[in-house]
Amino acid sequence: MPNPEDIADQLLDHKTSLNVDGLLDAVIALYNDCNIPVIKRTQNIDAFLQRNQSSITHLENHRLKCSDFDSIKVIGRGAFGEVRLVRQKVSRKVYALKLLNKNEMLRRADTAFFWEERDIMAYSESKWIVRLHYAFQDTTHLYMVMEYMPGGDVANLMLNYEISVEWAKFYVAELVLALDVLHSRGYIHRDVKPDNILISSTGHIKLADFGSCVKIGDDGFARCSSAVGTPDYISPEMLEQQGTEGIYGKELDWWSVGILLYELLIGDPPFYADSIPHTYARIMNHSTNLFFPEDIQVSDAAKDLIQRFLSDAKVRLGRNGIQEVKNHRFFKNEKWTFDNIQHSTPPYVPTLNGDDDTSHFEDFEDQTEADIANSFSSPKAFTGNQLPFIGFTYSNELGPIAALKSTVLT
Ligand SMILES: CN(C)[C@H]1CCc2nc(NC(=O)c3cccc([C@H]4CCCN4C(=O)Nc4cccc(C#N)c4)c3)sc2C1
């Protein structure tokens, strides 16, 4: 007879697929995948729907849902969805709510990339990584309720401010520490760029947007054939291994740090070109394509660090661990060290008027309900469209079940 506590622990442990949220996802997914006119004609299915309708409706009304939040403003947009600043009606707290459109993901058969993002933000417990408070879903979207970063992203900062060497030094140093945490959790980011570095209300940064992350194997390598990332920031080894069974290490992210440092100091990424294939050609020939403009003053230390990041993976700085990066003379300064930078005063602290100030984000027009427009007409058979998303729901608060456990087991 299994120890009752083991089962109760599993039901409550949001790291197992057996937990309560995962089981409720499964029941609701089955119900919604059966709830289409064509297959209701099957007696067993219609009876199943009739018998469970009220409890499913009750569940959907009592689990976290979109209408629990007031939408304030769209603050970001990505390939499969957008991010909105929202306020939770009951708690009055503001969050960044990321929506991913299930129909888009199903249409492109791209229904697995969000697991790393969910797990990294839910379990990293690091001040360098944007935190996930809840994840929930309905028949059309996945939702991630994340901490709001009112300072906006570094891309927006670069648009509005001339970045000094001191600022660049500070942001790159914090980025180095953030990547070290992500790497030590066993992930490669693969899409490090200014848009994915967010600024908190105190001016410190956090990493965001982990959709392109990949797990590092025990041998220290990640295997993934699809080249992901943003053209200007893609590393040469990612381009070389395009389409093959790519093998990369953590040094892939250090390349992007070199690109970022160059762009912060110079204003444009080093291998920018008028077309993507031309940019890729310049990246592939980086050793003869890296130039520093004559008219922009860049210290020798900065040039040296950039060159050490923008080199072949085999000799790239950071390949032998983070210490060789921290020791580089570019980071020498009087204000902070890598050990105390999180407690130092950042060079730029955003001015904010209220907890819902979105002035540090650019404006996005409200997407017409195009989502509904491209939603599928109801399928002609059981398609299992909800199955890929079972187990996504997450909440780190001790839900009602945990309360039950504490009474039952005390
Ligand atoms: C090809 N396959 C394999 C996959 C490769 C990885 C991947 N990532 C996707 N990602 C998206 O579709 C998506 C949706 C909304 C926002 C964002 C980001 C990009 C713009 C801002 N953003 C974001 O996450 N912002 C964010 C995050 C956390 C806190 C705050 C705040 N405040 C803001 C991305 S779709 C997709 C396909």
The ligand as an SDF file (V2000), in Angstrom:
LIG
                    3D

 37 41  0  0  0  0  0  0  0  0999 V2000
   10.3480   28.7820  -33.5190 C   0  0  0  0  0  0  0  0  0  0  0  0
    9.8310   28.1190  -32.2930 N   0  0  0  0  0  0  0  0  0  0  0  0
   10.6950   27.0060  -31.8930 C   0  0  0  0  0  0  0  0  0  0  0  0
    9.6480   29.0940  -31.1430 C   0  0  0  0  0  0  0  0  0  0  0  0
   10.9520   29.7960  -30.7890 C   0  0  0  0  0  0  0  0  0  0  0  0
   10.7640   30.6410  -29.5340 C   0  0  0  0  0  0  0  0  0  0  0  0
    9.5010   31.4210  -29.5410 C   0  0  0  0  0  0  0  0  0  0  0  0
    9.2590   32.4620  -28.7060 N   0  0  0  0  0  0  0  0  0  0  0  0
    8.0660   33.0300  -28.9000 C   0  0  0  0  0  0  0  0  0  0  0  0
    7.6720   34.1250  -28.1780 N   0  0  0  0  0  0  0  0  0  0  0  0
    6.5120   34.8010  -28.3930 C   0  0  0  0  0  0  0  0  0  0  0  0
    5.6690   34.4640  -29.1940 O   0  0  0  0  0  0  0  0  0  0  0  0
    6.3490   36.0450  -27.5730 C   0  0  0  0  0  0  0  0  0  0  0  0
    5.0760   36.4960  -27.2750 C   0  0  0  0  0  0  0  0  0  0  0  0
    4.9540   37.6710  -26.5340 C   0  0  0  0  0  0  0  0  0  0  0  0
    6.0910   38.3990  -26.0980 C   0  0  0  0  0  0  0  0  0  0  0  0
    7.3470   37.9030  -26.4050 C   0  0  0  0  0  0  0  0  0  0  0  0
    8.6150   38.6170  -25.9790 C   0  0  0  0  0  0  0  0  0  0  0  0
    9.1600   39.4420  -27.1230 C   0  0  0  0  0  0  0  0  0  0  0  0
    8.5020   40.7820  -26.9470 C   0  0  0  0  0  0  0  0  0  0  0  0
    8.4270   40.9730  -25.4470 C   0  0  0  0  0  0  0  0  0  0  0  0
    8.4290   39.6080  -24.9240 N   0  0  0  0  0  0  0  0  0  0  0  0
    8.3800   39.2770  -23.5830 C   0  0  0  0  0  0  0  0  0  0  0  0
    8.3940   38.1200  -23.2280 O   0  0  0  0  0  0  0  0  0  0  0  0
    8.2830   40.3460  -22.7230 N   0  0  0  0  0  0  0  0  0  0  0  0
    8.2620   40.2890  -21.3210 C   0  0  0  0  0  0  0  0  0  0  0  0
    8.5570   39.1380  -20.5790 C   0  0  0  0  0  0  0  0  0  0  0  0
    8.5330   39.1950  -19.1820 C   0  0  0  0  0  0  0  0  0  0  0  0
    8.2270   40.3740  -18.5050 C   0  0  0  0  0  0  0  0  0  0  0  0
    7.9360   41.5110  -19.2590 C   0  0  0  0  0  0  0  0  0  0  0  0
    7.6440   42.7240  -18.5790 C   0  0  0  0  0  0  0  0  0  0  0  0
    7.4250   43.6890  -17.9940 N   0  0  0  0  0  0  0  0  0  0  0  0
    7.9450   41.4710  -20.6510 C   0  0  0  0  0  0  0  0  0  0  0  0
    7.4860   36.7260  -27.1380 C   0  0  0  0  0  0  0  0  0  0  0  0
    7.2000   32.2780  -30.1600 S   0  0  0  0  0  0  0  0  0  0  0  0
    8.4850   31.1440  -30.4350 C   0  0  0  0  0  0  0  0  0  0  0  0
    8.5410   30.0810  -31.4540 C   0  0  0  0  0  0  0  0  0  0  0  0
  1  2  1  0
  2  3  1  0
  2  4  1  0
  4  5  1  0
  4 37  1  0
  5  6  1  0
  6  7  1  0
  7  8  1  0
  7 36  2  0
  8  9  2  0
  9 10  1  0
  9 35  1  0
 10 11  1  0
 11 12  2  0
 11 13  1  0
 13 14  1  0
 13 34  2  0
 14 15  2  0
 15 16  1  0
 16 17  2  0
 17 18  1  0
 17 34  1  0
 18 19  1  0
 18 22  1  0
 19 20  1  0
 20 21  1  0
 21 22  1  0
 22 23  1  0
 23 24  2  0
 23 25  1  0
 25 26  1  0
 26 27  1  0
 26 33  2  0
 27 28  2  0
 28 29  1  0
 29 30  2  0
 30 31  1  0
 30 33  1  0
 31 32  3  0
 35 36  1  0
 36 37  1  0
M  END
$$$$
